[in-house]
């Protein structure tokens, strides 16, 4: 994982379940401890979220010695009626940064406004 995000108080746009899923999408062999640190959650909270995601078929894991490798079901649709038809893959495409973006200095990345301007 690349650096820890700054701490934050108040409401946010993304749920903890989405944050955990994005962390797993970024690294399918990530440790619960690392997810917890990255998402600013307790390890127990991450375990509960992973259990929720597995129970509803969004995620599965295989055990390899003392570590897990997770598999996300990209075609599974999101649960809320407002997102009817939106797949996990579509959500993750918004949340998980491409490795090339991660390696570029912030100033070199194109801004959202630049990439969405139509003329």
C-alpha angles and dihedrals in degrees: 000000000000113000126313120273119244116265117264138195128199131035126332137196097236126063124230089246090058092046092052092046091050091050090052092046088053092052119007091195095051117139121241088238091058093046090051093051093046095046094039092239134125118262088243091055090051090050090053092048092049089049090051091049092048094045091055094045100251094114140022133180141207122210118232109181106300096343137073130224113205128212121201120208099228096187095053110113123234119262105233117087090229089064095044109158095013110126130216088246091057091050093047092049086065096044106039117072118222114248091243090057090050093055096048119088111252093249092059095054116098114245124243091245092052093051094047101046114120124193 
